[in-house]
Amino acid sequence: MSDLMNWMWFHKLGSPKWFYEISGRWLPGLAIAAALLLLVGTVWGLAFAPPDYQQGNSFRIIYIHVPAAFLAQSVYVMLAVAGVVGLVWKMKLADVALQQAAPVGAWMTAIALITGAIWGKPTWGTYWIWDARLTSMLILLFLYFGVIALGQAISNRDSAAKACAVLAVVGVINIPIIKYSVEWWNTLHQPATFSVIEKPTMPMQMWLPLLIMVLGFYCFFAAVLLMRMRLEVLRREARSSWVKAKIRAQLEGRP
Amino acid sequence: MSFASFGDFLAMGSHGTYVWSAYGICLIVLVLNVVLPLHARRRYLQDEARRLRREESR
């Protein structure tokens, strides 16, 4: 019986209608949390955190660079997990999540690369070098482009879902390469200075705003992903009666 | 506060161009990621509502 109960939520999670209802309840809270965390973290990081004793004020780019880079990698792992769930259990919602998370992940990778390049100029004296960390992040961006392009190029939805899932799962090999690139190869990029679980190596006044920004970026991603998934669910279920009822309710001005 | 004046804050100790361009680009990308899906949703709901009305009046 308890086994049965354990599987119930899994199947419910796969139900588009249930997802639409529950995500509608989560969305406002996530959006508010993201806005507050990003606002507090930005003001703290830009104006109140002390300057770095070596890099001066250019180090403040860390407050967007590190959260974006974290998210860029986490989102790709999420694509791979969604890919496995989609391939093994044929859950349709997993494909919706995969397709809708990929563009956001690509944007985060772009932010990490661009802010990193800008930060590199005053710190290393160059915008770009072909070192292991930078190159593996660029490969991550192309993997995202690949998933997005594959999803759009194949018109049959099931084939597209399968192809994207396979690419997401295979491409996840790049994630440990990014993580260990700074240890395996000689690189200009410094090793990780931020970890949620380890003791901070920087002063609290620098570390706390970074933690807040990382949390803010994750909440931001969750809110944007839900927003995008909800629209995609409506599109895919356009013929079902509950979607028609939702649109009629919108027509009459009800939420 | 880590800066003596607002001018100092903008200058970022000679790194102003780097810091503000990085933050500016980041802000634009984040705003786009919110505005585009919201806009797409509104347009979709309008289109679907029109389609439903047409179907019903037939």
HADDOCK unambig.tbl for C-alpha pairs under 7 A between the chains (distance, minus, plus):
assign (segid A and resid 47 and name CA) (segid B and resid 1 and name CA) 5.94 0.50 0.50
assign (segid A and resid 47 and name CA) (segid B and resid 2 and name CA) 5.84 0.50 0.50
assign (segid A and resid 47 and name CA) (segid B and resid 3 and name CA) 6.94 0.50 0.50
assign (segid A and resid 48 and name CA) (segid B and resid 1 and name CA) 4.48 0.50 0.50
assign (segid A and resid 48 and name CA) (segid B and resid 2 and name CA) 4.95 0.50 0.50
assign (segid A and resid 49 and name CA) (segid B and resid 2 and name CA) 6.40 0.50 0.50
assign (segid A and resid 50 and name CA) (segid B and resid 2 and name CA) 5.71 0.50 0.50
assign (segid A and resid 57 and name CA) (segid B and resid 12 and name CA) 5.56 0.50 0.50
assign (segid A and resid 57 and name CA) (segid B and resid 13 and name CA) 6.29 0.50 0.50
assign (segid A and resid 57 and name CA) (segid B and resid 15 and name CA) 6.30 0.50 0.50
assign (segid A and resid 58 and name CA) (segid B and resid 15 and name CA) 5.57 0.50 0.50
assign (segid A and resid 58 and name CA) (segid B and resid 18 and name CA) 6.81 0.50 0.50
assign (segid A and resid 58 and name CA) (segid B and resid 19 and name CA) 5.88 0.50 0.50
assign (segid A and resid 60 and name CA) (segid B and resid 19 and name CA) 6.86 0.50 0.50
assign (segid A and resid 61 and name CA) (segid B and resid 19 and name CA) 5.92 0.50 0.50
assign (segid A and resid 61 and name CA) (segid B and resid 22 and name CA) 6.77 0.50 0.50
assign (segid A and resid 111 and name CA) (segid B and resid 26 and name CA) 6.15 0.50 0.50
assign (segid A and resid 115 and name CA) (segid B and resid 22 and name CA) 5.15 0.50 0.50
assign (segid A and resid 118 and name CA) (segid B and resid 18 and name CA) 5.84 0.50 0.50
assign (segid A and resid 118 and name CA) (segid B and resid 22 and name CA) 6.56 0.50 0.50
assign (segid A and resid 119 and name CA) (segid B and resid 18 and name CA) 6.65 0.50 0.50
assign (segid A and resid 224 and name CA) (segid B and resid 34 and name CA) 6.43 0.50 0.50
assign (segid A and resid 227 and name CA) (segid B and resid 37 and name CA) 6.90 0.50 0.50
assign (segid A and resid 228 and name CA) (segid B and resid 37 and name CA) 6.03 0.50 0.50
assign (segid A and resid 231 and name CA) (segid B and resid 41 and name CA) 6.00 0.50 0.50
assign (segid A and resid 247 and name CA) (segid B and resid 45 and name CA) 6.54 0.50 0.50
assign (segid A and resid 247 and name CA) (segid B and resid 49 and name CA) 6.12 0.50 0.50
assign (segid A and resid 248 and name CA) (segid B and resid 49 and name CA) 6.90 0.50 0.50
assign (segid A and resid 251 and name CA) (segid B and resid 49 and name CA) 6.59 0.50 0.50
